[in-house]
Amino acid sequence: MPHFAPLSFLQFAGFRTPFRQAGRSRLPPRRHGASWLRTCGRSLACCVAVCCLAGCGEGSRTAPESNAGPGTNPQADAASDTRRDAGAAATGDTGDTGDTGVADAALERVAAEIVQAGGKVERATTSARRTAAAASVLGITLAQTTATDTQIADWIGQLPALETLDLTGCAAAGVRTWAAIARSGRLRRLRLNATACDDAALAALKDLSQLEQCELQRCPRISAAGLERLPTWPRLRDIKLGGPQVGDSHLAALARCAGLRVVGLDDTAVTSVAALAPLKNLQRLSLVRATVTDDGLQGLGELPDLRHLRLRGTKITDRGLLAVARCDRLVSLDLSETGVGDAGLAHLAGLVELEDVNLWKTRIGDAALAHALHWKSLRRLNLDDDVALTDAGLVPLAGLANLEFLHLGNTQLTDDGLRAFSQAKKLREVIVTECPKVTAAGVRELRAALPEATIRD
């Protein structure tokens, strides 16, 4: 009987056959011919089955993931869902044919075009937010670029996860841009300063349900009536308006945005804050160079949660600070470039939570600083260009235990007065530029006493 080739395969595959029994040869005795034939037949069948299984294993290694029903392989299902979702988010396709490689290439093309136009791209920093290519871009800045209306609209349309958009100074932004922004359902921060944004544009953007921050400074085409759209942004927390066309009538719309916490009205024609009284959650108010008056500040007392107030460059006087004194939760106060003096600071002695006060270029003298000693939490104090200040008023400030930053530029401070601050161990920065009575030796002495502080002269 000849020796059959399939036997070697069966032995390799691990099948036990009668030919491997102990004490017997590989070829069976002739007297067992019938039995041997039956056994060989069965072995041959097993061989065929093994070959078929081996072939299936080589050609269908991914079959369990693609053919198994939902839920039979959770890891495979999750991987498949991730790939499908990534493709859909990147390409806009809700089917299963999204190609993340193509989406990555398209994304890089858009990013390159933005950068080439002078813009910036903000990407997600965590791998969890980079599941889809287009979802990795969270913000773009096109401030002062020459991008066209069509380009801007095209870029926005290809970034479905966009959360931040800065178009400051983009003169070309127009109808196409507003339409693309309106479709950005995840937009949270929008800056349209110095653009052609007008009442019609705000009407087009009325459904930005996720918008939290909006800047509309130097947009002369926006009227008080146009701002009536603002209350349709339910999550709005921060709004900044600016320009001489913004007056008291514009504040009525802001007053209906109950969730506002930050309001900026710099360089406006606003004369009174009375209309903002309904904003009980307001924490920051900026009126830099606004036309607000002493009487116009009376409404500040109606803002119980106000923490930060900027009145720089306004026409207010000591009388106006009577209204500021009612904001007993103030943490920071900017009175720089105003006409306030010693009597005005006397009104503020009770603001014991103050941590940051800017009195640059005011009319205060030594007497005013006696009231500053009540601000036990004070960390930062700017007295630059307050030319009437001398050692008599400045030296007691060294007793403010939490003081970290002190600007004494262009005052009458002397070396003796500067030496007093060597005991203020929390100081980290002291500026004594243009102080005619402070010498290099006095500066070196303070540096030696406060090695961890920066002394600028």
TORKOL-4160 file (C-alpha; in steps of 0.2 Angstrom, whole numbers, padded with zeros to 4 digits, m for minus):
457
<pt num="1" X="0000" Y="0000" Z="0000"/>
<pt num="2" X="0008" Y="0017" Z="m0005"/>
<pt num="3" X="0011" Y="0030" Z="0008"/>
<pt num="4" X="m0002" Y="0045" Z="0007"/>
<pt num="5" X="0004" Y="0063" Z="0007"/>
<pt num="6" X="m0010" Y="0069" Z="0018"/>
<pt num="7" X="m0004" Y="0060" Z="0033"/>
<pt num="8" X="0011" Y="0072" Z="0035"/>
<pt num="9" X="m0002" Y="0087" Z="0035"/>
<pt num="10" X="m0013" Y="0078" Z="0048"/>
<pt num="11" X="0002" Y="0075" Z="0059"/>
<pt num="12" X="0007" Y="0093" Z="0058"/>
<pt num="13" X="m0010" Y="0099" Z="0062"/>
<pt num="14" X="m0010" Y="0089" Z="0078"/>
<pt num="15" X="m0023" Y="0075" Z="0073"/>
<pt num="16" X="m0021" Y="0059" Z="0082"/>
<pt num="17" X="m0021" Y="0044" Z="0070"/>
<pt num="18" X="m0019" Y="0025" Z="0072"/>
<pt num="19" X="m0002" Y="0026" Z="0064"/>
<pt num="20" X="0005" Y="0035" Z="0079"/>
<pt num="21" X="0001" Y="0022" Z="0092"/>
<pt num="22" X="0015" Y="0016" Z="0102"/>
<pt num="23" X="0025" Y="0001" Z="0096"/>
<pt num="24" X="0018" Y="0001" Z="0078"/>
<pt num="25" X="0025" Y="0006" Z="0061"/>
<pt num="26" X="0019" Y="0021" Z="0051"/>
<pt num="27" X="0012" Y="0009" Z="0038"/>
<pt num="28" X="m0002" Y="m0003" Z="0045"/>
<pt num="29" X="m0002" Y="m0022" Z="0043"/>
<pt num="30" X="m0010" Y="m0028" Z="0027"/>
<pt num="31" X="m0022" Y="m0039" Z="0038"/>
<pt num="32" X="m0031" Y="m0023" Z="0044"/>
<pt num="33" X="m0034" Y="m0016" Z="0027"/>
<pt num="34" X="m0053" Y="m0013" Z="0029"/>
<pt num="35" X="m0051" Y="m0005" Z="0046"/>
<pt num="36" X="m0037" Y="0006" Z="0039"/>
<pt num="37" X="m0047" Y="0012" Z="0024"/>
<pt num="38" X="m0061" Y="0017" Z="0035"/>
<pt num="39" X="m0049" Y="0027" Z="0047"/>
<pt num="40" X="m0040" Y="0035" Z="0032"/>
<pt num="41" X="m0057" Y="0041" Z="0025"/>
<pt num="42" X="m0061" Y="0049" Z="0041"/>
<pt num="43" X="m0043" Y="0057" Z="0042"/>
<pt num="44" X="m0045" Y="0063" Z="0024"/>
<pt num="45" X="m0062" Y="0072" Z="0029"/>
<pt num="46" X="m0054" Y="0080" Z="0043"/>
<pt num="47" X="m0040" Y="0086" Z="0032"/>
<pt num="48" X="m0052" Y="0094" Z="0020"/>
<pt num="49" X="m0061" Y="0103" Z="0035"/>
<pt num="50" X="m0045" Y="0109" Z="0042"/>
<pt num="51" X="m0040" Y="0116" Z="0025"/>
<pt num="52" X="m0056" Y="0125" Z="0023"/>
<pt num="53" X="m0055" Y="0133" Z="0041"/>
<pt num="54" X="m0037" Y="0138" Z="0038"/>
<pt num="55" X="m0043" Y="0147" Z="0021"/>
<pt num="56" X="m0057" Y="0156" Z="0030"/>
<pt num="57" X="m0045" Y="0162" Z="0044"/>
<pt num="58" X="m0033" Y="0169" Z="0031"/>
<pt num="59" X="m0046" Y="0178" Z="0020"/>
<pt num="60" X="m0058" Y="0184" Z="0033"/>
<pt num="61" X="m0049" Y="0190" Z="0048"/>
<pt num="62" X="m0060" Y="0206" Z="0050"/>
<pt num="63" X="m0076" Y="0196" Z="0047"/>
<pt num="64" X="m0081" Y="0195" Z="0065"/>
<pt num="65" X="m0081" Y="0215" Z="0066"/>
<pt num="66" X="m0090" Y="0218" Z="0050"/>
<pt num="67" X="m0102" Y="0203" Z="0050"/>
<pt num="68" X="m0107" Y="0200" Z="0068"/>
<pt num="69" X="m0123" Y="0208" Z="0074"/>
<pt num="70" X="m0123" Y="0223" Z="0085"/>
<pt num="71" X="m0118" Y="0220" Z="0103"/>
<pt num="72" X="m0109" Y="0203" Z="0099"/>
<pt num="73" X="m0092" Y="0212" Z="0099"/>
<pt num="74" X="m0092" Y="0228" Z="0110"/>
<pt num="75" X="m0074" Y="0233" Z="0106"/>
<pt num="76" X="m0076" Y="0231" Z="0087"/>
<pt num="77" X="m0093" Y="0240" Z="0088"/>
<pt num="78" X="m0085" Y="0255" Z="0097"/>
<pt num="79" X="m0070" Y="0255" Z="0085"/>
<pt num="80" X="m0082" Y="0255" Z="0070"/>
<pt num="81" X="m0093" Y="0269" Z="0078"/>
<pt num="82" X="m0078" Y="0280" Z="0081"/>
<pt num="83" X="m0072" Y="0278" Z="0063"/>
<pt num="84" X="m0089" Y="0282" Z="0057"/>
<pt num="85" X="m0092" Y="0297" Z="0068"/>
<pt num="86" X="m0075" Y="0304" Z="0064"/>
<pt num="87" X="m0078" Y="0303" Z="0046"/>
<pt num="88" X="m0096" Y="0310" Z="0047"/>
<pt num="89" X="m0090" Y="0325" Z="0058"/>
<pt num="90" X="m0075" Y="0329" Z="0046"/>
<pt num="91" X="m0084" Y="0327" Z="0030"/>
<pt num="92" X="m0102" Y="0331" Z="0034"/>
<pt num="93" X="m0108" Y="0313" Z="0029"/>
<pt num="94" X="m0119" Y="0304" Z="0041"/>
<pt num="95" X="m0116" Y="0288" Z="0032"/>
<pt num="96" X="m0102" Y="0275" Z="0035"/>
<pt num="97" X="m0091" Y="0281" Z="0021"/>
<pt num="98" X="m0082" Y="0295" Z="0029"/>
<pt num="99" X="m0063" Y="0295" Z="0025"/>
<pt num="100" X="m0053" Y="0303" Z="0039"/>
<pt num="101" X="m0038" Y="0303" Z="0028"/>
<pt num="102" X="m0047" Y="0314" Z="0016"/>
<pt num="103" X="m0054" Y="0325" Z="0030"/>
<pt num="104" X="m0037" Y="0327" Z="0037"/>
<pt num="105" X="m0030" Y="0333" Z="0021"/>
<pt num="106" X="m0045" Y="0345" Z="0018"/>
<pt num="107" X="m0042" Y="0352" Z="0036"/>
<pt num="108" X="m0024" Y="0355" Z="0033"/>
<pt num="109" X="m0028" Y="0364" Z="0017"/>
<pt num="110" X="m0040" Y="0375" Z="0026"/>
<pt num="111" X="m0028" Y="0379" Z="0040"/>
<pt num="112" X="m0014" Y="0383" Z="0028"/>
<pt num="113" X="m0025" Y="0395" Z="0018"/>
<pt num="114" X="m0030" Y="0404" Z="0034"/>
<pt num="115" X="m0012" Y="0405" Z="0040"/>
<pt num="116" X="m0007" Y="0411" Z="0022"/>
<pt num="117" X="m0020" Y="0425" Z="0024"/>
<pt num="118" X="m0012" Y="0431" Z="0040"/>
<pt num="119" X="m0024" Y="0422" Z="0052"/>
<pt num="120" X="m0021" Y="0410" Z="0066"/>
<pt num="121" X="m0029" Y="0393" Z="0070"/>
<pt num="122" X="m0033" Y="0386" Z="0087"/>
<pt num="123" X="m0033" Y="0367" Z="0088"/>
<pt num="124" X="m0039" Y="0355" Z="0102"/>
<pt num="125" X="m0026" Y="0351" Z="0114"/>
<pt num="126" X="m0032" Y="0334" Z="0120"/>
<pt num="127" X="m0033" Y="0318" Z="0110"/>
<pt num="128" X="m0051" Y="0315" Z="0115"/>
<pt num="129" X="m0056" Y="0331" Z="0106"/>
<pt num="130" X="m0046" Y="0326" Z="0090"/>
<pt num="131" X="m0057" Y="0311" Z="0086"/>
<pt num="132" X="m0062" Y="0319" Z="0070"/>
<pt num="133" X="m0051" Y="0330" Z="0059"/>
<pt num="134" X="m0062" Y="0345" Z="0057"/>
<pt num="135" X="m0067" Y="0344" Z="0076"/>
<pt num="136" X="m0048" Y="0347" Z="0080"/>
<pt num="137" X="m0050" Y="0366" Z="0075"/>
<pt num="138" X="m0059" Y="0375" Z="0089"/>
<pt num="139" X="m0055" Y="0393" Z="0084"/>
<pt num="140" X="m0049" Y="0404" Z="0070"/>
<pt num="141" X="m0042" Y="0422" Z="0071"/>
<pt num="142" X="m0043" Y="0432" Z="0055"/>
<pt num="143" X="m0041" Y="0449" Z="0063"/>
<pt num="144" X="m0034" Y="0463" Z="0051"/>
<pt num="145" X="m0032" Y="0450" Z="0037"/>
<pt num="146" X="m0037" Y="0453" Z="0019"/>
<pt num="147" X="m0048" Y="0438" Z="0017"/>
<pt num="148" X="m0063" Y="0440" Z="0006"/>
<pt num="149" X="m0081" Y="0437" Z="0011"/>
<pt num="150" X="m0082" Y="0421" Z="0001"/>
<pt num="151" X="m0066" Y="0414" Z="0009"/>
<pt num="152" X="m0071" Y="0418" Z="0026"/>
<pt num="153" X="m0088" Y="0409" Z="0023"/>
<pt num="154" X="m0080" Y="0394" Z="0015"/>
<pt num="155" X="m0067" Y="0392" Z="0030"/>
<pt num="156" X="m0081" Y="0393" Z="0043"/>
<pt num="157" X="m0092" Y="0381" Z="0034"/>
<pt num="158" X="m0078" Y="0368" Z="0034"/>
<pt num="159" X="m0075" Y="0369" Z="0053"/>
<pt num="160" X="m0091" Y="0362" Z="0061"/>
<pt num="161" X="m0083" Y="0362" Z="0079"/>
<pt num="162" X="m0079" Y="0380" Z="0078"/>
<pt num="163" X="m0081" Y="0388" Z="0096"/>
<pt num="164" X="m0071" Y="0405" Z="0094"/>
<pt num="165" X="m0071" Y="0416" Z="0079"/>
<pt num="166" X="m0061" Y="0433" Z="0078"/>
<pt num="167" X="m0065" Y="0444" Z="0063"/>
<pt num="168" X="m0059" Y="0460" Z="0071"/>
<pt num="169" X="m0055" Y="0473" Z="0057"/>
<pt num="170" X="m0061" Y="0461" Z="0042"/>
<pt num="171" X="m0068" Y="0474" Z="0031"/>
<pt num="172" X="m0074" Y="0461" Z="0018"/>
<pt num="173" X="m0085" Y="0451" Z="0030"/>
<pt num="174" X="m0102" Y="0452" Z="0023"/>
<pt num="175" X="m0118" Y="0443" Z="0019"/>
<pt num="176" X="m0110" Y="0426" Z="0016"/>
<pt num="177" X="m0100" Y="0427" Z="0032"/>
<pt num="178" X="m0115" Y="0431" Z="0042"/>
<pt num="179" X="m0124" Y="0416" Z="0034"/>
<pt num="180" X="m0110" Y="0405" Z="0038"/>
<pt num="181" X="m0108" Y="0411" Z="0056"/>
<pt num="182" X="m0127" Y="0408" Z="0058"/>
<pt num="183" X="m0124" Y="0390" Z="0054"/>
<pt num="184" X="m0110" Y="0387" Z="0067"/>
<pt num="185" X="m0121" Y="0379" Z="0080"/>
<pt num="186" X="m0106" Y="0377" Z="0093"/>
<pt num="187" X="m0100" Y="0395" Z="0092"/>
<pt num="188" X="m0096" Y="0402" Z="0110"/>
<pt num="189" X="m0085" Y="0417" Z="0107"/>
<pt num="190" X="m0087" Y="0430" Z="0093"/>
<pt num="191" X="m0078" Y="0446" Z="0089"/>
<pt num="192" X="m0084" Y="0457" Z="0076"/>
<pt num="193" X="m0075" Y="0473" Z="0081"/>
<pt num="194" X="m0072" Y="0486" Z="0067"/>
<pt num="195" X="m0082" Y="0476" Z="0054"/>
<pt num="196" X="m0097" Y="0480" Z="0043"/>
<pt num="197" X="m0108" Y="0471" Z="0055"/>
<pt num="198" X="m0125" Y="0480" Z="0056"/>
<pt num="199" X="m0143" Y="0477" Z="0061"/>
<pt num="200" X="m0147" Y="0465" Z="0047"/>
<pt num="201" X="m0131" Y="0455" Z="0052"/>
<pt num="202" X="m0137" Y="0454" Z="0070"/>
<pt num="203" X="m0154" Y="0448" Z="0064"/>
<pt num="204" X="m0146" Y="0434" Z="0054"/>
<pt num="205" X="m0136" Y="0428" Z="0069"/>
<pt num="206" X="m0151" Y="0428" Z="0081"/>
<pt num="207" X="m0151" Y="0409" Z="0083"/>
<pt num="208" X="m0133" Y="0407" Z="0090"/>
<pt num="209" X="m0140" Y="0398" Z="0105"/>
<pt num="210" X="m0122" Y="0393" Z="0112"/>
<pt num="211" X="m0115" Y="0411" Z="0111"/>
<pt num="212" X="m0107" Y="0417" Z="0127"/>
<pt num="213" X="m0096" Y="0431" Z="0122"/>
<pt num="214" X="m0098" Y="0444" Z="0109"/>
<pt num="215" X="m0088" Y="0460" Z="0104"/>
<pt num="216" X="m0096" Y="0473" Z="0093"/>
<pt num="217" X="m0084" Y="0488" Z="0096"/>
<pt num="218" X="m0082" Y="0501" Z="0083"/>
<pt num="219" X="m0097" Y="0494" Z="0073"/>
<pt num="220" X="m0105" Y="0511" Z="0068"/>
<pt num="221" X="m0119" Y="0503" Z="0058"/>
<pt num="222" X="m0127" Y="0494" Z="0073"/>
<pt num="223" X="m0142" Y="0504" Z="0080"/>
<pt num="224" X="m0151" Y="0503" Z="0097"/>
<pt num="225" X="m0165" Y="0494" Z="0088"/>
<pt num="226" X="m0152" Y="0482" Z="0081"/>
<pt num="227" X="m0147" Y="0477" Z="0098"/>
<pt num="228" X="m0164" Y="0471" Z="0102"/>
<pt num="229" X="m0158" Y="0454" Z="0095"/>
<pt num="230" X="m0146" Y="0451" Z="0109"/>
<pt num="231" X="m0159" Y="0444" Z="0121"/>
<pt num="232" X="m0161" Y="0430" Z="0109"/>
<pt num="233" X="m0144" Y="0423" Z="0114"/>
<pt num="234" X="m0149" Y="0414" Z="0130"/>
<pt num="235" X="m0131" Y="0410" Z="0136"/>
<pt num="236" X="m0124" Y="0427" Z="0133"/>
<pt num="237" X="m0112" Y="0432" Z="0148"/>
<pt num="238" X="m0100" Y="0445" Z="0141"/>
<pt num="239" X="m0104" Y="0459" Z="0129"/>
<pt num="240" X="m0093" Y="0473" Z="0123"/>
<pt num="241" X="m0099" Y="0488" Z="0113"/>
<pt num="242" X="m0089" Y="0503" Z="0108"/>
<pt num="243" X="m0089" Y="0519" Z="0098"/>
<pt num="244" X="m0097" Y="0536" Z="0099"/>
<pt num="245" X="m0113" Y="0530" Z="0091"/>
<pt num="246" X="m0117" Y="0519" Z="0107"/>
<pt num="247" X="m0127" Y="0529" Z="0119"/>
<pt num="248" X="m0139" Y="0527" Z="0133"/>
<pt num="249" X="m0153" Y="0521" Z="0122"/>
<pt num="250" X="m0142" Y="0506" Z="0118"/>
<pt num="251" X="m0142" Y="0500" Z="0136"/>
<pt num="252" X="m0160" Y="0495" Z="0136"/>
<pt num="253" X="m0157" Y="0479" Z="0126"/>
<pt num="254" X="m0143" Y="0474" Z="0137"/>
<pt num="255" X="m0154" Y="0476" Z="0152"/>
<pt num="256" X="m0165" Y="0462" Z="0146"/>
<pt num="257" X="m0150" Y="0450" Z="0145"/>
<pt num="258" X="m0152" Y="0444" Z="0163"/>
<pt num="259" X="m0137" Y="0432" Z="0162"/>
<pt num="260" X="m0124" Y="0446" Z="0158"/>
<pt num="261" X="m0109" Y="0446" Z="0170"/>
<pt num="262" X="m0097" Y="0457" Z="0159"/>
<pt num="263" X="m0102" Y="0473" Z="0150"/>
<pt num="264" X="m0089" Y="0484" Z="0141"/>
<pt num="265" X="m0094" Y="0501" Z="0136"/>
<pt num="266" X="m0077" Y="0509" Z="0132"/>
<pt num="267" X="m0076" Y="0525" Z="0121"/>
<pt num="268" X="m0095" Y="0527" Z="0120"/>
<pt num="269" X="m0107" Y="0541" Z="0123"/>
<pt num="270" X="m0115" Y="0533" Z="0138"/>
<pt num="271" X="m0119" Y="0546" Z="0151"/>
<pt num="272" X="m0128" Y="0535" Z="0164"/>
<pt num="273" X="m0128" Y="0517" Z="0170"/>
<pt num="274" X="m0145" Y="0518" Z="0177"/>
<pt num="275" X="m0152" Y="0507" Z="0163"/>
<pt num="276" X="m0141" Y="0492" Z="0169"/>
<pt num="277" X="m0150" Y="0491" Z="0186"/>
<pt num="278" X="m0159" Y="0475" Z="0181"/>
<pt num="279" X="m0142" Y="0466" Z="0178"/>
<pt num="280" X="m0141" Y="0459" Z="0196"/>
<pt num="281" X="m0127" Y="0446" Z="0191"/>
<pt num="282" X="m0116" Y="0459" Z="0183"/>
<pt num="283" X="m0098" Y="0457" Z="0190"/>
<pt num="284" X="m0087" Y="0468" Z="0177"/>
<pt num="285" X="m0091" Y="0485" Z="0170"/>
<pt num="286" X="m0079" Y="0495" Z="0160"/>
<pt num="287" X="m0083" Y="0513" Z="0155"/>
<pt num="288" X="m0065" Y="0518" Z="0149"/>
<pt num="289" X="m0066" Y="0536" Z="0141"/>
<pt num="290" X="m0085" Y="0535" Z="0141"/>
<pt num="291" X="m0095" Y="0551" Z="0143"/>
<pt num="292" X="m0102" Y="0545" Z="0160"/>
<pt num="293" X="m0105" Y="0559" Z="0173"/>
<pt num="294" X="m0105" Y="0559" Z="0192"/>
<pt num="295" X="m0124" Y="0559" Z="0192"/>
<pt num="296" X="m0123" Y="0545" Z="0179"/>
<pt num="297" X="m0114" Y="0534" Z="0191"/>
<pt num="298" X="m0129" Y="0534" Z="0204"/>
<pt num="299" X="m0135" Y="0517" Z="0197"/>
<pt num="300" X="m0120" Y="0508" Z="0202"/>
<pt num="301" X="m0128" Y="0505" Z="0219"/>
<pt num="302" X="m0141" Y="0494" Z="0210"/>
<pt num="303" X="m0128" Y="0481" Z="0205"/>
<pt num="304" X="m0125" Y="0471" Z="0221"/>
<pt num="305" X="m0112" Y="0459" Z="0213"/>
<pt num="306" X="m0101" Y="0471" Z="0205"/>
<pt num="307" X="m0083" Y="0466" Z="0208"/>
<pt num="308" X="m0073" Y="0475" Z="0194"/>
<pt num="309" X="m0075" Y="0494" Z="0189"/>
<pt num="310" X="m0065" Y="0504" Z="0176"/>
<pt num="311" X="m0068" Y="0522" Z="0175"/>
<pt num="312" X="m0051" Y="0527" Z="0167"/>
<pt num="313" X="m0051" Y="0543" Z="0157"/>
<pt num="314" X="m0069" Y="0548" Z="0162"/>
<pt num="315" X="m0074" Y="0566" Z="0168"/>
<pt num="316" X="m0079" Y="0560" Z="0185"/>
<pt num="317" X="m0074" Y="0569" Z="0201"/>
<pt num="318" X="m0074" Y="0566" Z="0219"/>
<pt num="319" X="m0093" Y="0568" Z="0220"/>
<pt num="320" X="m0095" Y="0553" Z="0208"/>
<pt num="321" X="m0085" Y="0542" Z="0220"/>
<pt num="322" X="m0100" Y="0543" Z="0233"/>
<pt num="323" X="m0109" Y="0531" Z="0221"/>
<pt num="324" X="m0093" Y="0520" Z="0219"/>
<pt num="325" X="m0093" Y="0518" Z="0238"/>
<pt num="326" X="m0109" Y="0509" Z="0237"/>
<pt num="327" X="m0101" Y="0494" Z="0228"/>
<pt num="328" X="m0095" Y="0486" Z="0243"/>
<pt num="329" X="m0089" Y="0470" Z="0235"/>
<pt num="330" X="m0077" Y="0479" Z="0223"/>
<pt num="331" X="m0061" Y="0469" Z="0220"/>
<pt num="332" X="m0053" Y="0480" Z="0207"/>
<pt num="333" X="m0055" Y="0499" Z="0203"/>
<pt num="334" X="m0047" Y="0509" Z="0189"/>
<pt num="335" X="m0048" Y="0528" Z="0192"/>
<pt num="336" X="m0033" Y="0532" Z="0181"/>
<pt num="337" X="m0033" Y="0548" Z="0171"/>
<pt num="338" X="m0048" Y="0556" Z="0181"/>
<pt num="339" X="m0049" Y="0571" Z="0192"/>
<pt num="340" X="m0052" Y="0562" Z="0208"/>
<pt num="341" X="m0042" Y="0568" Z="0223"/>
<pt num="342" X="m0040" Y="0567" Z="0242"/>
<pt num="343" X="m0058" Y="0570" Z="0246"/>
<pt num="344" X="m0064" Y="0557" Z="0234"/>
<pt num="345" X="m0053" Y="0543" Z="0241"/>
<pt num="346" X="m0060" Y="0547" Z="0258"/>
<pt num="347" X="m0077" Y="0540" Z="0251"/>
<pt num="348" X="m0068" Y="0523" Z="0247"/>
<pt num="349" X="m0061" Y="0519" Z="0264"/>
<pt num="350" X="m0074" Y="0506" Z="0267"/>
<pt num="351" X="m0071" Y="0496" Z="0252"/>
<pt num="352" X="m0061" Y="0483" Z="0262"/>
<pt num="353" X="m0061" Y="0470" Z="0248"/>
<pt num="354" X="m0051" Y="0480" Z="0236"/>
<pt num="355" X="m0036" Y="0470" Z="0229"/>
<pt num="356" X="m0031" Y="0480" Z="0214"/>
<pt num="357" X="m0032" Y="0500" Z="0213"/>
<pt num="358" X="m0025" Y="0510" Z="0198"/>
<pt num="359" X="m0023" Y="0529" Z="0203"/>
<pt num="360" X="m0011" Y="0533" Z="0189"/>
<pt num="361" X="m0011" Y="0552" Z="0184"/>
<pt num="362" X="m0025" Y="0558" Z="0197"/>
<pt num="363" X="m0025" Y="0573" Z="0208"/>
<pt num="364" X="m0022" Y="0563" Z="0225"/>
<pt num="365" X="m0009" Y="0569" Z="0238"/>
<pt num="366" X="m0002" Y="0561" Z="0254"/>
<pt num="367" X="m0018" Y="0564" Z="0263"/>
<pt num="368" X="m0027" Y="0552" Z="0251"/>
<pt num="369" X="m0015" Y="0537" Z="0255"/>
<pt num="370" X="m0021" Y="0537" Z="0273"/>
<pt num="371" X="m0037" Y="0531" Z="0267"/>
<pt num="372" X="m0029" Y="0517" Z="0257"/>
<pt num="373" X="m0022" Y="0510" Z="0273"/>
<pt num="374" X="m0039" Y="0503" Z="0276"/>
<pt num="375" X="m0038" Y="0491" Z="0260"/>
<pt num="376" X="m0030" Y="0477" Z="0270"/>
<pt num="377" X="m0032" Y="0465" Z="0255"/>
<pt num="378" X="m0023" Y="0476" Z="0243"/>
<pt num="379" X="m0010" Y="0467" Z="0232"/>
<pt num="380" X="m0008" Y="0479" Z="0217"/>
<pt num="381" X="m0007" Y="0498" Z="0218"/>
<pt num="382" X="m0002" Y="0510" Z="0204"/>
<pt num="383" X="0003" Y="0528" Z="0209"/>
<pt num="384" X="0012" Y="0532" Z="0193"/>
<pt num="385" X="0013" Y="0551" Z="0188"/>
<pt num="386" X="0005" Y="0556" Z="0205"/>
<pt num="387" X="0018" Y="0570" Z="0206"/>
<pt num="388" X="0012" Y="0577" Z="0223"/>
<pt num="389" X="0016" Y="0561" Z="0233"/>
<pt num="390" X="0030" Y="0562" Z="0245"/>
<pt num="391" X="0038" Y="0550" Z="0258"/>
<pt num="392" X="0025" Y="0556" Z="0271"/>
<pt num="393" X="0011" Y="0548" Z="0261"/>
<pt num="394" X="0021" Y="0533" Z="0253"/>
<pt num="395" X="0030" Y="0526" Z="0268"/>
<pt num="396" X="0015" Y="0520" Z="0277"/>
<pt num="397" X="0010" Y="0509" Z="0262"/>
<pt num="398" X="0024" Y="0497" Z="0267"/>
<pt num="399" X="0013" Y="0491" Z="0281"/>
<pt num="400" X="0001" Y="0484" Z="0269"/>
<pt num="401" X="0005" Y="0466" Z="0272"/>
<pt num="402" X="m0002" Y="0458" Z="0256"/>
<pt num="403" X="0006" Y="0471" Z="0244"/>
<pt num="404" X="0014" Y="0463" Z="0229"/>
<pt num="405" X="0015" Y="0476" Z="0215"/>
<pt num="406" X="0019" Y="0495" Z="0218"/>
<pt num="407" X="0021" Y="0508" Z="0205"/>
<pt num="408" X="0029" Y="0524" Z="0212"/>
<pt num="409" X="0035" Y="0531" Z="0195"/>
<pt num="410" X="0037" Y="0550" Z="0194"/>
<pt num="411" X="0033" Y="0554" Z="0212"/>
<pt num="412" X="0044" Y="0563" Z="0225"/>
<pt num="413" X="0050" Y="0547" Z="0234"/>
<pt num="414" X="0067" Y="0547" Z="0241"/>
<pt num="415" X="0080" Y="0534" Z="0245"/>
<pt num="416" X="0074" Y="0535" Z="0263"/>
<pt num="417" X="0056" Y="0532" Z="0258"/>
<pt num="418" X="0061" Y="0518" Z="0247"/>
<pt num="419" X="0071" Y="0509" Z="0261"/>
<pt num="420" X="0055" Y="0508" Z="0271"/>
<pt num="421" X="0048" Y="0495" Z="0258"/>
<pt num="422" X="0063" Y="0483" Z="0262"/>
<pt num="423" X="0051" Y="0476" Z="0276"/>
<pt num="424" X="0037" Y="0472" Z="0264"/>
<pt num="425" X="0042" Y="0454" Z="0261"/>
<pt num="426" X="0028" Y="0450" Z="0249"/>
<pt num="427" X="0033" Y="0463" Z="0236"/>
<pt num="428" X="0037" Y="0455" Z="0219"/>
<pt num="429" X="0038" Y="0471" Z="0209"/>
<pt num="430" X="0042" Y="0489" Z="0212"/>
<pt num="431" X="0044" Y="0503" Z="0199"/>
<pt num="432" X="0053" Y="0519" Z="0203"/>
<pt num="433" X="0056" Y="0526" Z="0186"/>
<pt num="434" X="0058" Y="0544" Z="0184"/>
<pt num="435" X="0059" Y="0547" Z="0202"/>
<pt num="436" X="0071" Y="0562" Z="0203"/>
<pt num="437" X="0075" Y="0559" Z="0222"/>
<pt num="438" X="0079" Y="0540" Z="0221"/>
<pt num="439" X="0097" Y="0536" Z="0217"/>
<pt num="440" X="0105" Y="0520" Z="0210"/>
<pt num="441" X="0112" Y="0516" Z="0228"/>
<pt num="442" X="0095" Y="0517" Z="0235"/>
<pt num="443" X="0089" Y="0505" Z="0221"/>
<pt num="444" X="0103" Y="0493" Z="0225"/>
<pt num="445" X="0099" Y="0493" Z="0243"/>
<pt num="446" X="0081" Y="0488" Z="0240"/>
<pt num="447" X="0086" Y="0474" Z="0228"/>
<pt num="448" X="0098" Y="0467" Z="0242"/>
<pt num="449" X="0084" Y="0468" Z="0255"/>
<pt num="450" X="0071" Y="0460" Z="0243"/>
<pt num="451" X="0081" Y="0447" Z="0232"/>
<pt num="452" X="0065" Y="0439" Z="0225"/>
<pt num="453" X="0057" Y="0456" Z="0219"/>
<pt num="454" X="0060" Y="0465" Z="0203"/>
<pt num="455" X="0065" Y="0483" Z="0206"/>
<pt num="456" X="0063" Y="0494" Z="0190"/>
<pt num="457" X="0072" Y="0511" Z="0189"/>
